[in-house]
Amino acid sequence: MSNSPLVLAFRHRSSLVLAGVFPVAYWALTSAAPTGAQLAVGGVLLAAGASLRLWAARCLGKGARVHTARARDGVVDWGPYAWSRNPLYVAAGLILAGLGLFAGGGWWGLLLLPGTLLVYTPVVAREERAIREGEGAPYLDYQARVSRWFGLPARRQDSPPEAYPWKKVLRREVGLIPGLVSAAVGLLLVQRDVLPLRSLAEFTRERFGVGPGLLAGILLAAGAIVNSVLLERKHRRRRARRAELTAAPGVLEPSSEVAA
């Protein structure tokens, strides 16, 4: 089970999202500049995605970044988790849709929102199964009340616990806003050939017969491979450290850790 497809999908979820980046890269290299309306909608989507990610991270606290599929501090069912079981993935979809509009994909860029959720479905399936196994009835009740992606907010019988401090959230997500601004500006600069990636794509087409689509695919595939190799190395180091701790006298294996 440690290397089942769903486990691998969860562990390499940051590589999977590059599938959604491909159309953004392709549009940036080939499409006409976006209209003012498309830039406005794209900006709204980027702001909504960033805000949703920060809000969800504040509700999760330290559980916002985990290496294994589990509920680190129990079932979270407040904030955005009252209307979506997976707001972090919805946020990723909003961000990619916004970037698709900035890249010149036209209104087709909006399809990157449902496309991202489709790509993340196997990740979510692994995550939800692991949390069900770890949390039992509370999570089953939560699944019955809240939709996987979108839905009406579920009512709570009690007040939500105190959220993670904004200062710590922003420290953990320090690269989010600068990264999105840089990506949006970079896409506009590519289209205007201030960043000469279009010229490079034209050169590779004429010299090597490699078109923009194939070039974008090769670069993203290389990035995904490198990222996955690094993730596997980190995973092996974490497993080795956990094995050392478990083997040490008087140290018990953490019962809350889901095997991955």
C-alpha positions in Angstrom: 0.0 0.0 0.0 2.9 2.4 0.6 3.4 2.8 -3.2 -0.2 2.4 -4.4 -1.3 4.8 -7.2 -3.4 6.9 -4.8 -0.5 7.2 -2.3 1.9 8.3 -5.1 -0.7 10.7 -6.4 -1.0 12.4 -3.0 2.8 12.5 -2.5 3.4 14.0 -5.9 0.5 16.3 -6.0 2.7 19.3 -6.6 4.0 17.6 -9.8 0.4 16.8 -10.9 -0.6 20.4 -10.9 1.9 21.0 -13.8 -0.6 19.4 -16.0 -2.7 22.5 -15.5 0.3 24.7 -16.1 0.8 23.3 -19.6 -2.1 25.2 -21.3 -1.0 28.4 -19.5 2.5 28.0 -20.9 1.2 27.1 -24.4 -1.2 30.1 -24.5 1.6 32.4 -23.4 3.8 31.3 -26.3 1.1 31.3 -29.0 -2.0 33.3 -28.2 -2.9 36.9 -28.7 -2.8 39.3 -25.7 -5.9 39.2 -23.4 -8.6 41.8 -23.5 -9.1 44.3 -20.7 -12.1 42.3 -19.5 -10.1 39.1 -19.4 -7.4 40.7 -17.5 -9.9 42.1 -15.0 -11.6 38.7 -14.5 -8.2 37.0 -14.3 -7.1 39.4 -11.6 -10.3 38.7 -9.6 -9.7 34.9 -9.9 -6.0 35.3 -8.8 -7.1 37.4 -5.8 -9.9 35.0 -4.9 -7.6 32.0 -5.2 -4.9 33.6 -3.0 -7.4 34.8 -0.4 -9.1 31.3 -0.3 -5.7 29.6 0.2 -4.7 32.0 3.0 -8.1 31.6 4.7 -8.0 27.8 4.4 -4.4 27.7 5.7 -5.4 29.8 8.7 -8.1 27.3 9.6 -5.8 24.3 9.1 -2.8 25.9 11.0 0.2 23.6 10.9 -1.9 21.0 9.0 -1.9 23.1 5.9 1.4 21.5 4.8 1.5 17.8 5.4 3.6 15.0 3.9 1.1 12.3 4.6 -2.7 12.2 4.1 -4.2 12.8 7.5 -6.1 15.2 9.6 -3.4 16.6 11.8 -5.6 18.2 14.4 -8.9 16.5 13.9 -11.7 17.4 11.4 -11.8 21.0 10.4 -15.3 22.1 9.5 -15.3 25.9 9.8 -14.3 28.8 7.6 -14.1 27.7 3.9 -14.3 24.1 5.1 -17.9 24.7 6.0 -18.8 24.7 2.3 -16.0 22.7 0.6 -14.0 19.7 1.9 -11.1 20.8 -0.3 -10.8 24.6 -0.5 -7.0 24.5 -1.0 -7.5 22.6 -4.2 -10.3 24.9 -5.3 -7.9 27.8 -4.6 -5.4 26.2 -6.9 -8.0 25.9 -9.6 -9.0 29.6 -9.3 -5.3 30.6 -9.5 -4.7 28.5 -12.6 -7.9 29.8 -14.3 -6.7 33.4 -13.6 -3.3 32.7 -15.0 -4.9 31.1 -18.1 -6.7 34.4 -18.8 -3.5 36.4 -18.3 -1.7 34.0 -20.7 -4.1 34.8 -23.5 -6.2 31.7 -23.4 -9.3 33.7 -23.7 -12.4 32.6 -21.9 -11.2 29.0 -22.4 -8.9 29.7 -19.5 -11.9 29.4 -17.1 -11.9 25.7 -17.9 -8.7 25.3 -15.9 -10.8 25.5 -12.7 -12.8 22.3 -13.3 -9.7 20.8 -15.1 -7.6 21.4 -12.0 -10.2 19.7 -9.7 -10.3 16.8 -12.1 -6.5 16.4 -12.0 -6.6 16.6 -8.2 -9.4 14.0 -7.8 -7.1 11.0 -7.2 -5.2 13.1 -4.6 -8.5 13.9 -2.9 -9.6 10.3 -3.0 -6.4 9.2 -1.1 -6.7 12.0 1.3 -10.3 11.4 2.2 -9.8 7.7 2.6 -6.9 8.2 5.0 -8.8 10.8 7.0 -11.8 8.5 7.2 -9.6 5.7 8.5 -8.0 8.0 11.1 -11.0 10.0 12.3 -13.9 7.6 11.8 -17.4 8.8 12.6 -16.7 12.6 12.8 -15.3 12.6 9.3 -18.1 10.5 7.9 -20.5 13.0 9.4 -18.5 15.8 7.8 -18.6 14.2 4.4 -22.4 13.9 4.7 -22.8 17.6 5.4 -20.2 19.2 3.2 -19.6 18.9 -0.6 -16.3 17.8 -2.0 -15.8 20.9 -4.0 -18.7 23.5 -3.7 -21.9 23.6 -1.7 -23.9 25.6 0.8 -22.2 26.2 4.1 -23.0 23.6 6.7 -24.2 24.7 10.1 -22.1 24.1 13.2 -23.6 23.3 16.6 -20.8 25.1 18.5 -18.4 28.0 17.9 -15.3 27.3 15.8 -12.0 27.1 17.6 -9.5 29.9 17.6 -7.9 30.2 14.2 -4.1 30.1 13.5 -2.6 33.6 13.9 -2.4 35.6 10.6 1.2 36.4 11.3 2.1 32.8 11.2 0.0 32.1 8.2 1.6 34.9 6.2 5.0 33.7 7.3 4.3 30.1 6.0 2.8 31.4 2.8 5.3 34.2 2.3 5.9 33.4 -1.4 2.3 33.2 -2.4 1.4 36.8 -3.3 4.9 37.7 -4.7 4.8 34.5 -6.8 1.4 35.2 -8.2 2.2 38.8 -9.1 5.5 37.7 -10.7 3.6 35.0 -12.7 1.0 37.4 -13.9 3.4 40.1 -14.9 5.8 37.5 -16.5 3.0 36.2 -18.7 2.2 39.7 -20.0 6.0 40.3 -20.6 6.2 37.1 -22.5 3.3 38.1 -24.8 5.0 41.4 -25.5 8.3 39.6 -26.1 10.0 41.6 -23.4 10.9 38.2 -22.0 12.0 36.6 -25.3 10.4 33.2 -24.8 8.3 33.5 -27.9 11.4 34.3 -29.9 13.0 31.2 -28.3 10.0 29.1 -29.3 10.2 30.3 -32.9 13.9 29.6 -33.0 13.4 26.0 -31.7 10.6 25.5 -34.3 12.8 26.7 -37.2 16.0 25.1 -36.0 14.9 21.8 -34.5 11.2 21.4 -35.6 10.1 21.7 -32.0 6.8 23.7 -31.8 5.7 25.7 -28.8 3.4 23.0 -27.6 6.1 20.4 -27.6 8.6 22.8 -26.1 6.3 23.7 -23.2 5.5 20.0 -22.7 9.2 19.0 -22.6 10.1 21.8 -20.1 7.1 21.0 -17.8 7.7 17.3 -18.0 11.4 17.9 -17.0 10.2 20.0 -14.1 7.8 17.4 -13.0 10.4 14.7 -13.1 13.0 16.7 -11.1 10.3 17.7 -8.6 9.2 14.1 -8.2 12.7 12.8 -7.7 13.4 15.4 -5.0 10.1 14.5 -3.3 11.0 10.8 -3.3 14.4 11.6 -1.8 12.7 13.6 1.0 10.2 10.9 1.5 12.9 8.3 2.0 14.8 10.5 4.4 11.6 11.0 6.5 11.0 7.3 6.5 14.5 6.6 7.6 14.3 9.1 10.4 11.0 7.7 11.5 12.4 4.2 11.5 15.3 5.4 13.7 13.0 7.0 16.2 10.8 4.0 16.3 13.7 1.7 16.9 15.1 3.9 19.7 14.4 2.5 23.2 11.3 3.9 24.8 10.1 5.6 21.6 6.7 4.5 20.2 5.7 5.0 16.6 3.2 7.9 16.3 -0.3 6.4 16.0 -1.6 9.5 14.1 0.7 9.1 11.1 -0.9 7.5 8.1 1.5 5.2 6.2 2.6 6.8 2.9 
